[in-house]
Amino acid sequence: MDDLATLVVSLSDGYGIRLMLRDPTVTLDKALTSIWRHVSAALSLPESVPSY
């Protein structure tokens, strides 16, 4: 589980920086989908990003 936490923090930091710098190739939806893909696979959760 520690490896997953490290991965999530790393992905969040990386996408967060790119979003703050307004990288035109990265959107919030794209970042969330990418991060969730790794989390859902590791925890055997549905592949679709939960909606709030």
ZIJO-V209767 format. One record per residue. RES is the residue in one small letter. PSI is psi as a letter, one per 20 degrees, with the letter a starting at -180 (none if undefined). D_FIRST is the distance of its C-alpha to the first C-alpha in Angstrom with 1 decimal. Layout:
RES/PSI/D_FIRST + RES/PSI/D_FIRST
//
This chain:
m/h/0.0 + d/h/3.8 + d/h/5.4 + l/g/5.1 + a/g/6.3 + t/g/8.7 + l/g/9.9 + v/g/10.7 + v/g/12.5 + s/g/14.2 + l/g/15.4 + s/g/16.5 + d/g/18.4 + g/g/20.0 + y/h/21.1 + g/g/22.1 + i/g/24.4 + r/h/25.9 + l/g/26.6 + m/h/28.2 + l/j/30.3 + r/l/31.3 + d/o/30.5 + p/i/32.5 + t/i/30.1 + v/p/27.1 + t/r/27.2 + l/g/25.0 + d/g/24.8 + k/g/23.9 + a/g/21.1 + l/g/19.6 + t/g/20.1 + s/g/18.4 + i/g/15.3 + w/h/15.2 + r/g/15.8 + h/g/12.5 + v/g/10.6 + s/h/12.9 + a/g/12.6 + a/h/8.9 + l/j/9.4 + s/l/13.0 + l/r/14.7 + p/q/18.2 + e/h/18.7 + s/q/21.0 + v/p/20.0 + p/q/20.6 + s/q/23.8 + y/none/24.6
//
